[in-house]
Amino acid sequence: MKAVITVIGKDTVGILAKIANLCAARNVNIDDVTQTVMQEYFCMIMMCDIDHINTDFAVFVDEANRIGEENALQVHVMHEDVFNSMHRI
């Protein structure tokens, strides 16, 4: 299974590292990442493999949200099933 992680916020050093460290700690493999800085805002999308996640997915989402709150970022983690359901006609 896959998950999509999006991160948006004021650009600061270490944003990618914080999210990547969470993924590594939870055995979530980052398959693809794209990131850019638009004016002073950091924007990132990650496609992650959660087949071997070592915690409950909801816990992972909460941990990602906590990183967002602590760093004034909008972090959104969406399970592939939800993403697919949202984009079906």
LINVENVEN-V692035 format. One record per pair of residues at least 24 apart in sequence whose ideal C-beta (glycine too) atoms are under 10 Angstrom apart, sorted by sequence separation. I is the first residue (numbers start at 1). GAP is how many residues later the second one is. D is the distance in whole Angstrom. If there is no record, write none. Layout:
# LINVENVEN-V692035
<<I;GAP;D> <I;GAP;D>>
This chain:
# LINVENVEN-V692035
<<26;24;9> <27;24;9> <28;24;8> <29;24;9> <3;25;7> <5;25;9> <11;25;10> <19;25;7> <23;25;6> <27;25;5> <28;25;5> <11;26;5> <16;26;8> <20;26;8> <23;26;10> <26;26;9> <27;26;6> <28;26;9> <2;27;10> <11;27;9> <15;27;5> <19;27;7> <23;27;9> <26;27;6> <27;27;4> <28;27;9> <50;27;9> <3;28;10> <4;28;10> <5;28;9> <7;28;8> <11;28;9> <12;28;10> <16;28;6> <26;28;6> <27;28;8> <2;29;7> <11;29;6> <15;29;7> <19;29;10> <25;29;8> <26;29;5> <28;29;10> <44;29;9> <48;29;9> <50;29;8> <2;30;10> <8;30;9> <10;30;6> <11;30;6> <12;30;7> <16;30;9> <23;30;9> <25;30;9> <26;30;10> <50;30;8> <9;31;10> <10;31;6> <11;31;4> <26;31;9> <42;31;8> <43;31;10> <44;31;9> <45;31;10> <46;31;9> <49;31;10> <9;32;7> <10;32;7> <11;32;9> <28;32;7> <48;32;9> <8;33;6> <9;33;6> <26;33;8> <27;33;10> <47;33;9> <8;34;7> <9;34;9> <26;34;5> <7;35;7> <8;35;5> <9;35;9> <25;35;10> <7;36;7> <8;36;8> <28;36;10> <47;36;10> <6;37;8> <7;37;4> <8;37;10> <23;37;9> <26;37;7> <6;38;7> <7;38;8> <22;38;8> <25;38;8> <26;38;9> <5;39;8> <6;39;5> <7;39;8> <5;40;7> <6;40;8> <4;41;7> <5;41;4> <22;41;6> <23;41;9> <4;42;7> <5;42;8> <22;42;6> <3;43;8> <4;43;6> <5;43;6> <3;44;8> <4;44;8> <22;44;9> <2;45;6> <3;45;5> <19;45;7> <22;45;6> <2;46;7> <3;46;8> <18;46;10> <21;46;9> <1;47;10> <2;47;6> <3;47;5> <1;48;8> <2;48;7> <19;48;7> <1;49;5> <2;49;9> <18;49;5> <19;49;9> <28;49;10> <1;50;6> <3;50;9> <18;50;9> <1;52;9> <15;52;9> <18;52;9> <19;52;10> <15;53;10> <18;53;7> <22;53;9> <3;54;8> <19;54;9> <5;55;10> <18;55;9> <22;55;10> <1;56;9> <5;56;10> <15;56;7> <19;56;7> <3;57;8> <7;57;9> <14;57;9> <18;57;9> <3;58;9> <15;58;7> <19;58;10> <5;59;7> <9;59;8> <12;59;7> <7;60;9> <8;60;9> <12;60;9> <15;60;9> <3;61;10> <7;61;7> <10;61;9> <12;61;9> <9;62;7> <10;62;6> <9;63;6> <10;63;8> <7;64;9> <9;64;3> <8;65;7> <9;65;6> <7;66;6> <8;66;5> <9;66;8> <6;67;10> <7;67;7> <8;67;8> <6;68;8> <7;68;5> <8;68;9> <6;69;7> <7;69;8> <5;70;7> <6;70;5> <7;70;10> <5;71;7> <6;71;8> <4;72;8> <5;72;5> <6;72;8> <4;73;7> <5;73;8> <3;74;6> <4;74;5> <3;75;7> <4;75;8> <2;76;10> <3;76;6> <4;76;7> <2;77;8> <3;77;6> <1;78;7> <2;78;4> <3;78;10> <4;78;9> <1;79;6> <2;79;9> <3;79;9> <4;79;6> <1;80;8> <3;80;8> <2;81;8> <2;82;9>>
